[in-house]
Amino acid sequence: MEISIYKSSYHPVDSIEAFFSLYFSLQMNYLASDLLEQGLSAKQIADAVAKAIQVAKSSELEIREHFMPVFSERNKAIINDCKLSKMGYGLVVLNADSNHALVSKLQVSIMKNFLK
């Protein structure tokens, strides 16, 4: 059986919002769970995503352009995940545990480029 969503009426604003959601989603080529393969734990990733979203809000970035909650499959289990834009992915990595080599290398790389 297929599930269909029925609305008796559509509002132009809903259609525009749906278009933007789809458009932004197509720009998000990363998943937060990809960082599991880099050695970060699920808790470290969740904390980093929360911090990254706060940074984006504080910087007045449009959150929906960079972060989209989704469900994904890992090891035959459904998990909460987050689709990320390139900016979103970078913010998550920057806000992850700085004891991790991936995080510290990115921080040093950004500082080297900043100081040039």
Contacts in CASP RR format, 6 or more apart in sequence:
PFRMAT RR
TARGET T0000
AUTHOR 0000-0000-0000
METHOD contacts of the structure
MODEL  1
MEISIYKSSYHPVDSIEAFFSLYFSLQMNYLASDLLEQGLSAKQIADAVA
KAIQVAKSSELEIREHFMPVFSERNKAIINDCKLSKMGYGLVVLNADSNH
ALVSKLQVSIMKNFLK
20 64 0 8 1.000
21 64 0 8 1.000
21 68 0 8 1.000
24 64 0 8 1.000
24 65 0 8 1.000
24 68 0 8 1.000
24 85 0 8 1.000
25 68 0 8 1.000
25 83 0 8 1.000
27 65 0 8 1.000
27 85 0 8 1.000
28 66 0 8 1.000
28 68 0 8 1.000
28 83 0 8 1.000
28 84 0 8 1.000
28 85 0 8 1.000
29 85 0 8 1.000
29 86 0 8 1.000
30 83 0 8 1.000
30 84 0 8 1.000
30 85 0 8 1.000
30 86 0 8 1.000
30 88 0 8 1.000
30 89 0 8 1.000
31 70 0 8 1.000
31 72 0 8 1.000
31 81 0 8 1.000
31 82 0 8 1.000
31 83 0 8 1.000
31 84 0 8 1.000
32 45 0 8 1.000
32 46 0 8 1.000
32 48 0 8 1.000
32 49 0 8 1.000
32 81 0 8 1.000
32 82 0 8 1.000
32 84 0 8 1.000
32 92 0 8 1.000
33 45 0 8 1.000
33 72 0 8 1.000
33 74 0 8 1.000
33 79 0 8 1.000
33 81 0 8 1.000
35 44 0 8 1.000
35 45 0 8 1.000
35 48 0 8 1.000
35 92 0 8 1.000
35 93 0 8 1.000
35 96 0 8 1.000
35 102 0 8 1.000
36 42 0 8 1.000
36 45 0 8 1.000
36 74 0 8 1.000
38 100 0 8 1.000
38 102 0 8 1.000
39 100 0 8 1.000
39 102 0 8 1.000
40 48 0 8 1.000
40 96 0 8 1.000
40 97 0 8 1.000
40 100 0 8 1.000
40 102 0 8 1.000
42 79 0 8 1.000
44 96 0 8 1.000
44 97 0 8 1.000
44 100 0 8 1.000
45 92 0 8 1.000
45 96 0 8 1.000
47 95 0 8 1.000
47 96 0 8 1.000
48 92 0 8 1.000
48 93 0 8 1.000
48 95 0 8 1.000
48 96 0 8 1.000
48 97 0 8 1.000
49 67 0 8 1.000
49 82 0 8 1.000
49 92 0 8 1.000
51 95 0 8 1.000
52 67 0 8 1.000
52 88 0 8 1.000
52 90 0 8 1.000
52 91 0 8 1.000
52 92 0 8 1.000
52 94 0 8 1.000
52 95 0 8 1.000
53 63 0 8 1.000
53 67 0 8 1.000
55 91 0 8 1.000
55 95 0 8 1.000
56 63 0 8 1.000
56 66 0 8 1.000
56 67 0 8 1.000
56 87 0 8 1.000
56 88 0 8 1.000
56 91 0 8 1.000
57 63 0 8 1.000
61 87 0 8 1.000
65 85 0 8 1.000
65 87 0 8 1.000
66 84 0 8 1.000
66 85 0 8 1.000
66 87 0 8 1.000
66 88 0 8 1.000
66 91 0 8 1.000
67 82 0 8 1.000
67 83 0 8 1.000
67 84 0 8 1.000
67 85 0 8 1.000
67 88 0 8 1.000
68 82 0 8 1.000
68 83 0 8 1.000
68 84 0 8 1.000
69 80 0 8 1.000
69 81 0 8 1.000
69 82 0 8 1.000
70 81 0 8 1.000
70 82 0 8 1.000
70 83 0 8 1.000
71 78 0 8 1.000
71 79 0 8 1.000
71 80 0 8 1.000
71 81 0 8 1.000
72 78 0 8 1.000
72 79 0 8 1.000
72 81 0 8 1.000
73 79 0 8 1.000
84 90 0 8 1.000
84 92 0 8 1.000
90 106 0 8 1.000
93 102 0 8 1.000
93 103 0 8 1.000
93 106 0 8 1.000
94 103 0 8 1.000
94 106 0 8 1.000
94 107 0 8 1.000
94 110 0 8 1.000
96 102 0 8 1.000
96 103 0 8 1.000
97 103 0 8 1.000
98 104 0 8 1.000
98 107 0 8 1.000
END
